[in-house]
């Protein structure tokens, strides 16, 4: 999926009915709803999305231009930024399908905050790049971000006496159980289990494998990926560094 400037000055002007050609960003609160004529519709297929690498899938209907051809549609997360994600090209019958990753570079910094409201903004309309992409449309569809069951609170790890100490916190007051695996290039450096009784941050130690002991000998520092797999819910993968004992 290519990303590019949506020509927001022209697109925002088309959505609002203005003929001004000033290149301005869509306001943070988002433009007024405008499904176009005939009206298009959008639906979030995955209304609840994990903050841990989640994707928002969507579908739509009615995305045809004035000549009855498929429209090009850009999508924004929480009306953030000047750049849209896309374009997504509708099918010949005007239906639209696709997904947006919460990790997309165009996402706002707080997109994984489960305490906040989140939405997709669907934008179509004529622009300098796509002059035949009318009529103008602006539609909003909301989704919910779900916090991961457990997360690591630090990314700089140390191997001491054959073990690695993790600082883990659960998102629920009832805690979380599961397994923690440290991998590098698909090979396991360390693994173990965790059982957190509450949402406080706890220290959990996992054991180095034979490979992990060899890889981290003599104080070597490696980059790796920490995979936290709860008993229920989505796994969370975090990039970390691991320093071996000298």
C-alpha positions, 0 to 999 in steps of 0.5 A, spaced: 500 500 500 502 506 497 502 512 502 502 519 499 500 526 500 492 526 499 492 533 496 489 535 502 488 542 500 484 541 494 480 535 498 478 538 504 476 544 499 472 539 496 469 536 502 467 543 505 464 546 498 469 551 498 473 553 492 479 555 496 486 552 493 490 553 500 493 547 502 491 546 509 491 540 514 484 537 515 482 539 523 484 534 528 476 534 530 475 531 523 471 534 517 464 534 517 460 528 515 459 527 507 457 521 504 456 524 497 451 523 492 449 517 491 451 516 499 457 511 500 457 507 507 463 504 511 463 499 516 469 497 521 469 489 520 474 488 526 470 493 531 475 491 537 483 491 535 489 489 540 494 495 541 499 489 540 500 490 533 493 490 531 489 491 524 483 495 523 479 491 517 474 495 514 469 495 508 464 500 504 459 501 499 458 506 494 465 508 492 464 510 485 466 517 481 461 521 477 462 517 471 461 510 475 468 508 475 471 506 482 474 511 486 480 512 490 480 512 497 485 515 503 484 513 510 486 516 516 487 514 523 483 519 528 484 524 523 491 525 524 496 528 520 497 531 513 498 524 509 493 519 508 494 512 508 492 509 501 490 510 496 485 504 496 481 503 490 474 501 490 472 495 486 468 496 479 461 495 483 464 501 488 465 496 494 471 497 498 475 492 502 482 493 506 485 494 513 490 499 516 495 497 521 495 501 528 503 501 527 502 505 520 507 510 520 501 515 519 498 513 526 498 518 531 502 517 537 497 515 542 493 510 537 494 504 542 491 508 548 485 504 550 482 509 554 481 514 548 476 514 542 479 512 536 476 512 528 478 511 521 476 517 516 475 515 509 476 521 504 475 521 497 474 527 492 477 530 486 484 533 487 490 535 483 492 528 482 486 525 481 481 530 478 476 525 476 475 522 483 469 526 485 464 526 488 467 528 495 466 524 501 468 524 508 466 518 512 468 516 519 467 509 523 469 508 530 473 502 533 475 500 540 483 499 542 484 493 547 490 493 551 494 487 551 493 483 557 501 483 559 506 488 557 514 489 558 516 496 562 523 495 560 527 494 553 534 493 556 535 487 559 541 483 562 543 476 563 545 474 570 547 467 572 543 464 567 537 468 567 534 474 564 530 479 569 523 482 566 519 487 568 512 485 566 505 489 568 498 486 567 492 490 564 487 487 568 486 488 576 486 480 576 493 479 573 495 475 567 499 468 566 502 466 560 509 464 557 515 469 555 520 467 550 526 471 548 528 470 540 533 472 535 533 470 528 527 465 530 532 462 535 530 462 542 535 465 547 531 464 553 524 462 556 519 461 562 513 463 564 509 468 568 504 469 573 502 476 575 497 477 581 495 484 579 496 490 575 502 492 578 509 491 575 513 485 577 520 482 576 519 475 572 526 471 571 526 466 565 532 461 563 537 462 558 537 456 553 544 453 551 544 457 545 542 463 549 548 462 554 553 461 548 550 467 544 551 472 550 558 470 553 563 475 555 558 480 555 556 481 548 550 485 547 544 483 542 538 485 539 532 480 540 524 480 540 521 479 547 514 475 545 509 475 551 504 470 550 498 470 555 493 464 556 488 468 553 488 474 548 493 476 543 501 475 544 505 482 544 512 482 541 517 487 543 524 489 540 529 489 546 537 489 547 540 483 551 547 484 555 550 478 557 554 477 563 562 478 563 
